[in-house]
Amino acid sequence: MQKRSPFENVFIIIKKLETELREAMQNKPMKDFPSVDIIEFDKKYMVYIDLPGVDKEKIILNASDNYLDFSVEIYSPDSASGKYLLQERISGSLKRRLTFPEKIDINKINAKYSGNNGVLEIHIPKAKTEQEGKVKVD
């Protein structure tokens, strides 16, 4: 009888979990939330983040060197008087870091959020020196 490697059992378990997760998700592709687009231009980056239904006051942006951190609190409607039949929207705390290939100019970042379309639009100029700080969302 051939002895199995202890790692072989771990891989079998992981493969089984992956199969069960795909079945539970009905083979929907998993992706990061929220959806983000980053476009690079000669002198700046444009970032678009989908945050539908989020209160602007709950969006926190911090930047340093060549990255932008953002966090937000997202809440689902209260179901106290009923029960969810389907709940696909994410609820809770969300944090994500975006990394850029070049340094960014913290002092000239312009962030605007429109609750109407739920998109956070961030203009990020490129910089020559390292910087750090908070970013105000308009």
Rosetta constraint file for C-alpha pairs under 8 A:
AtomPair CA 4 CA 8 HARMONIC 6.62 0.50
AtomPair CA 4 CA 9 HARMONIC 7.86 0.50
AtomPair CA 5 CA 9 HARMONIC 7.31 0.50
AtomPair CA 6 CA 10 HARMONIC 6.99 0.50
AtomPair CA 7 CA 11 HARMONIC 6.35 0.50
AtomPair CA 8 CA 12 HARMONIC 6.27 0.50
AtomPair CA 9 CA 13 HARMONIC 6.27 0.50
AtomPair CA 10 CA 14 HARMONIC 6.19 0.50
AtomPair CA 11 CA 15 HARMONIC 6.05 0.50
AtomPair CA 12 CA 16 HARMONIC 6.20 0.50
AtomPair CA 13 CA 17 HARMONIC 6.20 0.50
AtomPair CA 14 CA 18 HARMONIC 6.11 0.50
AtomPair CA 15 CA 19 HARMONIC 6.24 0.50
AtomPair CA 16 CA 20 HARMONIC 6.24 0.50
AtomPair CA 17 CA 21 HARMONIC 6.02 0.50
AtomPair CA 18 CA 22 HARMONIC 6.18 0.50
AtomPair CA 19 CA 23 HARMONIC 6.29 0.50
AtomPair CA 20 CA 24 HARMONIC 6.13 0.50
AtomPair CA 21 CA 25 HARMONIC 6.08 0.50
AtomPair CA 22 CA 26 HARMONIC 5.93 0.50
AtomPair CA 22 CA 27 HARMONIC 4.86 0.50
AtomPair CA 22 CA 28 HARMONIC 7.17 0.50
AtomPair CA 23 CA 27 HARMONIC 5.97 0.50
AtomPair CA 34 CA 49 HARMONIC 6.64 0.50
AtomPair CA 34 CA 50 HARMONIC 5.83 0.50
AtomPair CA 34 CA 51 HARMONIC 6.68 0.50
AtomPair CA 35 CA 49 HARMONIC 5.92 0.50
AtomPair CA 35 CA 50 HARMONIC 5.53 0.50
AtomPair CA 36 CA 47 HARMONIC 7.05 0.50
AtomPair CA 36 CA 48 HARMONIC 5.62 0.50
AtomPair CA 36 CA 49 HARMONIC 4.59 0.50
AtomPair CA 36 CA 50 HARMONIC 6.59 0.50
AtomPair CA 37 CA 46 HARMONIC 7.99 0.50
AtomPair CA 37 CA 47 HARMONIC 5.67 0.50
AtomPair CA 37 CA 48 HARMONIC 5.13 0.50
AtomPair CA 37 CA 49 HARMONIC 6.66 0.50
AtomPair CA 38 CA 45 HARMONIC 6.74 0.50
AtomPair CA 38 CA 46 HARMONIC 5.65 0.50
AtomPair CA 38 CA 47 HARMONIC 4.55 0.50
AtomPair CA 38 CA 48 HARMONIC 6.56 0.50
AtomPair CA 39 CA 45 HARMONIC 5.61 0.50
AtomPair CA 39 CA 46 HARMONIC 5.11 0.50
AtomPair CA 39 CA 47 HARMONIC 6.52 0.50
AtomPair CA 40 CA 44 HARMONIC 6.27 0.50
AtomPair CA 40 CA 45 HARMONIC 4.57 0.50
AtomPair CA 40 CA 46 HARMONIC 6.53 0.50
AtomPair CA 41 CA 45 HARMONIC 5.89 0.50
AtomPair CA 41 CA 46 HARMONIC 7.92 0.50
AtomPair CA 43 CA 125 HARMONIC 5.96 0.50
AtomPair CA 43 CA 126 HARMONIC 5.55 0.50
AtomPair CA 44 CA 123 HARMONIC 7.07 0.50
AtomPair CA 44 CA 124 HARMONIC 5.43 0.50
AtomPair CA 44 CA 125 HARMONIC 4.03 0.50
AtomPair CA 44 CA 126 HARMONIC 5.09 0.50
AtomPair CA 45 CA 123 HARMONIC 6.15 0.50
AtomPair CA 45 CA 124 HARMONIC 5.01 0.50
AtomPair CA 45 CA 125 HARMONIC 6.23 0.50
AtomPair CA 45 CA 126 HARMONIC 7.29 0.50
AtomPair CA 46 CA 121 HARMONIC 7.31 0.50
AtomPair CA 46 CA 122 HARMONIC 5.83 0.50
AtomPair CA 46 CA 123 HARMONIC 4.95 0.50
AtomPair CA 46 CA 124 HARMONIC 6.21 0.50
AtomPair CA 47 CA 120 HARMONIC 7.90 0.50
AtomPair CA 47 CA 121 HARMONIC 5.81 0.50
AtomPair CA 47 CA 122 HARMONIC 5.01 0.50
AtomPair CA 47 CA 123 HARMONIC 6.62 0.50
AtomPair CA 47 CA 124 HARMONIC 7.77 0.50
AtomPair CA 48 CA 119 HARMONIC 6.43 0.50
AtomPair CA 48 CA 120 HARMONIC 5.67 0.50
AtomPair CA 48 CA 121 HARMONIC 4.77 0.50
AtomPair CA 48 CA 122 HARMONIC 6.48 0.50
AtomPair CA 49 CA 119 HARMONIC 5.55 0.50
AtomPair CA 49 CA 120 HARMONIC 5.02 0.50
AtomPair CA 49 CA 121 HARMONIC 6.66 0.50
AtomPair CA 50 CA 118 HARMONIC 5.91 0.50
AtomPair CA 50 CA 119 HARMONIC 4.66 0.50
AtomPair CA 50 CA 120 HARMONIC 6.40 0.50
AtomPair CA 51 CA 118 HARMONIC 5.02 0.50
AtomPair CA 51 CA 119 HARMONIC 5.70 0.50
AtomPair CA 51 CA 120 HARMONIC 6.79 0.50
AtomPair CA 52 CA 115 HARMONIC 6.89 0.50
AtomPair CA 52 CA 117 HARMONIC 6.90 0.50
AtomPair CA 52 CA 118 HARMONIC 3.91 0.50
AtomPair CA 52 CA 119 HARMONIC 6.84 0.50
AtomPair CA 53 CA 115 HARMONIC 6.60 0.50
AtomPair CA 53 CA 118 HARMONIC 6.31 0.50
AtomPair CA 54 CA 58 HARMONIC 7.22 0.50
AtomPair CA 54 CA 59 HARMONIC 7.92 0.50
AtomPair CA 54 CA 72 HARMONIC 7.97 0.50
AtomPair CA 54 CA 73 HARMONIC 7.66 0.50
AtomPair CA 54 CA 74 HARMONIC 6.20 0.50
AtomPair CA 54 CA 115 HARMONIC 7.08 0.50
AtomPair CA 54 CA 118 HARMONIC 7.27 0.50
AtomPair CA 55 CA 59 HARMONIC 7.31 0.50
AtomPair CA 55 CA 115 HARMONIC 7.44 0.50
AtomPair CA 56 CA 113 HARMONIC 6.64 0.50
AtomPair CA 56 CA 115 HARMONIC 7.41 0.50
AtomPair CA 56 CA 137 HARMONIC 7.33 0.50
AtomPair CA 58 CA 72 HARMONIC 5.42 0.50
AtomPair CA 58 CA 73 HARMONIC 5.90 0.50
AtomPair CA 59 CA 70 HARMONIC 7.11 0.50
AtomPair CA 59 CA 71 HARMONIC 6.04 0.50
AtomPair CA 59 CA 72 HARMONIC 4.75 0.50
AtomPair CA 59 CA 73 HARMONIC 7.42 0.50
AtomPair CA 59 CA 137 HARMONIC 7.45 0.50
AtomPair CA 60 CA 70 HARMONIC 5.50 0.50
AtomPair CA 60 CA 71 HARMONIC 5.25 0.50
AtomPair CA 60 CA 72 HARMONIC 6.28 0.50
AtomPair CA 60 CA 135 HARMONIC 7.67 0.50
AtomPair CA 60 CA 137 HARMONIC 7.93 0.50
AtomPair CA 61 CA 68 HARMONIC 6.95 0.50
AtomPair CA 61 CA 69 HARMONIC 5.73 0.50
AtomPair CA 61 CA 70 HARMONIC 4.53 0.50
AtomPair CA 61 CA 71 HARMONIC 6.75 0.50
AtomPair CA 61 CA 134 HARMONIC 6.00 0.50
AtomPair CA 61 CA 135 HARMONIC 5.28 0.50
AtomPair CA 61 CA 136 HARMONIC 7.25 0.50
AtomPair CA 61 CA 137 HARMONIC 7.78 0.50
AtomPair CA 62 CA 68 HARMONIC 5.85 0.50
AtomPair CA 62 CA 69 HARMONIC 5.15 0.50
AtomPair CA 62 CA 70 HARMONIC 6.41 0.50
AtomPair CA 62 CA 132 HARMONIC 7.78 0.50
AtomPair CA 62 CA 133 HARMONIC 5.86 0.50
AtomPair CA 62 CA 134 HARMONIC 4.41 0.50
AtomPair CA 62 CA 135 HARMONIC 5.79 0.50
AtomPair CA 63 CA 67 HARMONIC 5.81 0.50
AtomPair CA 63 CA 68 HARMONIC 4.39 0.50
AtomPair CA 63 CA 69 HARMONIC 6.08 0.50
AtomPair CA 63 CA 106 HARMONIC 6.34 0.50
AtomPair CA 63 CA 131 HARMONIC 7.89 0.50
AtomPair CA 63 CA 132 HARMONIC 5.62 0.50
AtomPair CA 63 CA 133 HARMONIC 5.52 0.50
AtomPair CA 63 CA 134 HARMONIC 6.18 0.50
AtomPair CA 63 CA 135 HARMONIC 7.08 0.50
AtomPair CA 64 CA 68 HARMONIC 6.63 0.50
AtomPair CA 64 CA 104 HARMONIC 7.56 0.50
AtomPair CA 64 CA 106 HARMONIC 7.03 0.50
AtomPair CA 64 CA 130 HARMONIC 7.12 0.50
AtomPair CA 64 CA 131 HARMONIC 5.43 0.50
AtomPair CA 64 CA 132 HARMONIC 3.99 0.50
AtomPair CA 64 CA 133 HARMONIC 6.38 0.50
AtomPair CA 65 CA 103 HARMONIC 5.16 0.50
AtomPair CA 65 CA 104 HARMONIC 6.15 0.50
AtomPair CA 65 CA 129 HARMONIC 7.76 0.50
AtomPair CA 65 CA 130 HARMONIC 4.69 0.50
AtomPair CA 65 CA 131 HARMONIC 5.31 0.50
AtomPair CA 65 CA 132 HARMONIC 6.39 0.50
AtomPair CA 66 CA 99 HARMONIC 5.97 0.50
AtomPair CA 66 CA 100 HARMONIC 5.23 0.50
AtomPair CA 66 CA 101 HARMONIC 6.85 0.50
AtomPair CA 66 CA 102 HARMONIC 5.73 0.50
AtomPair CA 66 CA 103 HARMONIC 4.23 0.50
AtomPair CA 66 CA 104 HARMONIC 5.44 0.50
AtomPair CA 66 CA 130 HARMONIC 7.85 0.50
AtomPair CA 67 CA 97 HARMONIC 6.79 0.50
AtomPair CA 67 CA 98 HARMONIC 5.49 0.50
AtomPair CA 67 CA 99 HARMONIC 4.32 0.50
AtomPair CA 67 CA 100 HARMONIC 5.78 0.50
AtomPair CA 67 CA 103 HARMONIC 7.78 0.50
AtomPair CA 67 CA 104 HARMONIC 7.52 0.50
AtomPair CA 68 CA 97 HARMONIC 5.76 0.50
AtomPair CA 68 CA 98 HARMONIC 5.16 0.50
AtomPair CA 68 CA 99 HARMONIC 6.54 0.50
AtomPair CA 69 CA 95 HARMONIC 7.31 0.50
AtomPair CA 69 CA 96 HARMONIC 5.85 0.50
AtomPair CA 69 CA 97 HARMONIC 4.39 0.50
AtomPair CA 69 CA 98 HARMONIC 6.29 0.50
AtomPair CA 70 CA 95 HARMONIC 5.77 0.50
AtomPair CA 70 CA 96 HARMONIC 5.59 0.50
AtomPair CA 70 CA 97 HARMONIC 6.46 0.50
AtomPair CA 71 CA 93 HARMONIC 7.23 0.50
AtomPair CA 71 CA 94 HARMONIC 5.38 0.50
AtomPair CA 71 CA 95 HARMONIC 4.26 0.50
AtomPair CA 71 CA 96 HARMONIC 6.48 0.50
AtomPair CA 72 CA 93 HARMONIC 5.95 0.50
AtomPair CA 72 CA 94 HARMONIC 5.38 0.50
AtomPair CA 72 CA 95 HARMONIC 6.75 0.50
AtomPair CA 73 CA 91 HARMONIC 7.65 0.50
AtomPair CA 73 CA 92 HARMONIC 5.63 0.50
AtomPair CA 73 CA 93 HARMONIC 4.65 0.50
AtomPair CA 73 CA 94 HARMONIC 6.35 0.50
AtomPair CA 74 CA 90 HARMONIC 7.13 0.50
AtomPair CA 74 CA 91 HARMONIC 4.98 0.50
AtomPair CA 74 CA 92 HARMONIC 5.13 0.50
AtomPair CA 74 CA 93 HARMONIC 6.38 0.50
AtomPair CA 74 CA 94 HARMONIC 7.63 0.50
AtomPair CA 75 CA 90 HARMONIC 7.83 0.50
AtomPair CA 75 CA 91 HARMONIC 4.88 0.50
AtomPair CA 75 CA 92 HARMONIC 6.03 0.50
AtomPair CA 76 CA 89 HARMONIC 7.25 0.50
AtomPair CA 76 CA 90 HARMONIC 7.47 0.50
AtomPair CA 76 CA 91 HARMONIC 5.59 0.50
AtomPair CA 79 CA 83 HARMONIC 5.70 0.50
AtomPair CA 79 CA 84 HARMONIC 6.84 0.50
AtomPair CA 100 CA 104 HARMONIC 7.86 0.50
AtomPair CA 102 CA 126 HARMONIC 6.76 0.50
AtomPair CA 102 CA 127 HARMONIC 7.59 0.50
AtomPair CA 103 CA 126 HARMONIC 5.89 0.50
AtomPair CA 103 CA 127 HARMONIC 5.24 0.50
AtomPair CA 103 CA 128 HARMONIC 6.49 0.50
AtomPair CA 103 CA 129 HARMONIC 6.83 0.50
AtomPair CA 103 CA 130 HARMONIC 6.42 0.50
AtomPair CA 104 CA 124 HARMONIC 6.49 0.50
AtomPair CA 104 CA 125 HARMONIC 5.86 0.50
AtomPair CA 104 CA 126 HARMONIC 4.33 0.50
AtomPair CA 104 CA 127 HARMONIC 4.70 0.50
AtomPair CA 104 CA 128 HARMONIC 7.78 0.50
AtomPair CA 104 CA 130 HARMONIC 7.61 0.50
AtomPair CA 104 CA 131 HARMONIC 7.54 0.50
AtomPair CA 105 CA 109 HARMONIC 6.65 0.50
AtomPair CA 105 CA 124 HARMONIC 6.77 0.50
AtomPair CA 105 CA 125 HARMONIC 5.37 0.50
AtomPair CA 105 CA 126 HARMONIC 5.41 0.50
AtomPair CA 105 CA 127 HARMONIC 4.60 0.50
AtomPair CA 105 CA 128 HARMONIC 7.91 0.50
AtomPair CA 105 CA 129 HARMONIC 7.99 0.50
AtomPair CA 105 CA 131 HARMONIC 6.85 0.50
AtomPair CA 106 CA 124 HARMONIC 7.68 0.50
AtomPair CA 106 CA 125 HARMONIC 7.98 0.50
AtomPair CA 106 CA 131 HARMONIC 6.05 0.50
AtomPair CA 106 CA 132 HARMONIC 6.33 0.50
AtomPair CA 106 CA 133 HARMONIC 6.50 0.50
AtomPair CA 106 CA 134 HARMONIC 7.98 0.50
AtomPair CA 106 CA 135 HARMONIC 7.52 0.50
AtomPair CA 107 CA 133 HARMONIC 7.99 0.50
AtomPair CA 108 CA 124 HARMONIC 7.04 0.50
AtomPair CA 108 CA 125 HARMONIC 6.55 0.50
AtomPair CA 109 CA 122 HARMONIC 7.01 0.50
AtomPair CA 109 CA 123 HARMONIC 5.67 0.50
AtomPair CA 109 CA 124 HARMONIC 4.83 0.50
AtomPair CA 109 CA 125 HARMONIC 6.53 0.50
AtomPair CA 109 CA 135 HARMONIC 6.93 0.50
AtomPair CA 110 CA 122 HARMONIC 5.66 0.50
AtomPair CA 110 CA 123 HARMONIC 5.11 0.50
AtomPair CA 110 CA 124 HARMONIC 6.80 0.50
AtomPair CA 110 CA 135 HARMONIC 7.77 0.50
AtomPair CA 110 CA 136 HARMONIC 7.64 0.50
AtomPair CA 110 CA 137 HARMONIC 7.51 0.50
AtomPair CA 111 CA 120 HARMONIC 6.99 0.50
AtomPair CA 111 CA 121 HARMONIC 5.71 0.50
AtomPair CA 111 CA 122 HARMONIC 4.27 0.50
AtomPair CA 111 CA 123 HARMONIC 6.37 0.50
AtomPair CA 111 CA 135 HARMONIC 7.43 0.50
AtomPair CA 111 CA 136 HARMONIC 6.69 0.50
AtomPair CA 111 CA 137 HARMONIC 4.89 0.50
AtomPair CA 111 CA 138 HARMONIC 6.05 0.50
AtomPair CA 112 CA 120 HARMONIC 5.81 0.50
AtomPair CA 112 CA 121 HARMONIC 5.28 0.50
AtomPair CA 112 CA 122 HARMONIC 6.40 0.50
AtomPair CA 112 CA 137 HARMONIC 5.53 0.50
AtomPair CA 112 CA 138 HARMONIC 4.66 0.50
AtomPair CA 113 CA 118 HARMONIC 7.13 0.50
AtomPair CA 113 CA 119 HARMONIC 5.99 0.50
AtomPair CA 113 CA 120 HARMONIC 4.35 0.50
AtomPair CA 113 CA 121 HARMONIC 6.22 0.50
AtomPair CA 113 CA 137 HARMONIC 6.70 0.50
AtomPair CA 113 CA 138 HARMONIC 6.20 0.50
AtomPair CA 114 CA 118 HARMONIC 5.65 0.50
AtomPair CA 114 CA 119 HARMONIC 5.96 0.50
AtomPair CA 114 CA 120 HARMONIC 6.66 0.50
AtomPair CA 115 CA 119 HARMONIC 7.17 0.50
